[in-house]
Amino acid sequence: MQPLSFAALYIEAWHRSRGDAGDALLGPATGFLVGIPGRFWLVTAWHVLSGRRSDIGDAIRKDGLRPDFVRVRFAGQREGRFDPTGFDPIDQDFELYDEEFQSSPRFRSPGDRRIDIAALYIGSVPETAVDVFMPNTWPTVRELYPTDHRAELGSDADAVIPLRITDRLFVLGFPFGDTGSWPYAVWTAAPVASEPLAPWNGLPAFLLDSRTRPGQSGSPVVMHIRPGEPVVAGGHVHLHEESVTALVGIYSGRLDPNADLGLVWSTDALFEFLPEVAPPGWSSSSEAD
């Protein structure tokens, strides 16, 4: 079993009724945790939390309803034991706006509204919930080899594993909001379709060629290299013994409903507005300039 199958969380956006009618479910999405235990942030797409399109700012729904809270489904371990088939859902609601000032969001997002990412501070997960969170560091060649052999490697092993066009990534989420595999996320394979180092429309994003669908907005996009897969890094081909997984970015949706081209926002875009979860030594592009 791949532990990161737990890392994608099924979430629902809800509008709270102010009258006699019941609360309205606006739609499903996916999110994931970053941070450290007890100080977690829930990351997803900005449009999931705001109910508005990030490109033009218009309301997504024709009736104009926006989410007031999100319901996150955590996997609870039965009787405190890890059992790959025995989990109980723990649904927990998180408010999106300040109770007194409804126009003041509790979630954080980039200053550039076109960047479709948001993060909501949730602190701790429920007591018996599995708290798998996404890694925040980028892998190096050294990590491809068993721990007891890493000290024997030279300085060349500190070369980072590059992300290249046509590399296969995975979008972890719940397409169409279907939780048939819950608590395990669906892994959608997706080759990199645009040059990762060439910002899409001048923004920190690139494209995937993937059959992603509604419900996967906010999904973590990961690189997952299995043992024995050839890796080209530092000018050498490595046939390694360890698997490596890295968070590459956040999926926000397809460019067009008729196209299987999806947009991924880079981890740098996340760390830019959420520096407290950035890896040690990370610096923003503005600081570098």
Order of alpha helices (4+ residues) and beta strands (2+ residues): beta-beta-beta-alpha-beta-beta-beta-beta-beta-beta-beta-beta-beta-beta-beta-beta-alpha-alpha
